[in-house]
């Protein structure tokens, strides 16, 4: 497939169901790769949350579709604030391209769209977290090729 036949657009509430399905695919791929059930995924809840976040301008997403209008990938962004980042910046919570469409520059195009969106919003930087495991070296290499630099640290969480 020629990547020029791929279209990108900013997601609206109408895209939420298909994005939710792809979030499930992404999370299951990660869990299968690491061998740990790290996420509790509920497709209906994900769709509901995504609609709320898009509607309230708290979460931004871009979707990629093929020439037959099938969803083939997405990227999500949220706005964050930190003094270390000199104010406002963007975070990429999810970037996913369906396996059959990988290595066709779709991830590159989604990431480029995210960078342009961030610049338009006045973000100082974009941050992304990937698991620091050998299984994700290809993912890290992708981001490094696109200008990201490893900033150190590991992502930690606590459930509240």
Helices and strands as residue ranges (DSSP letters): G 3-5, E 7-10, G 13-15, H 16-34, H 43-55, E 60-65, E 71-82, E 87-97, G 99-101, H 106-121, E 126-128, G 134-136, H 137-145
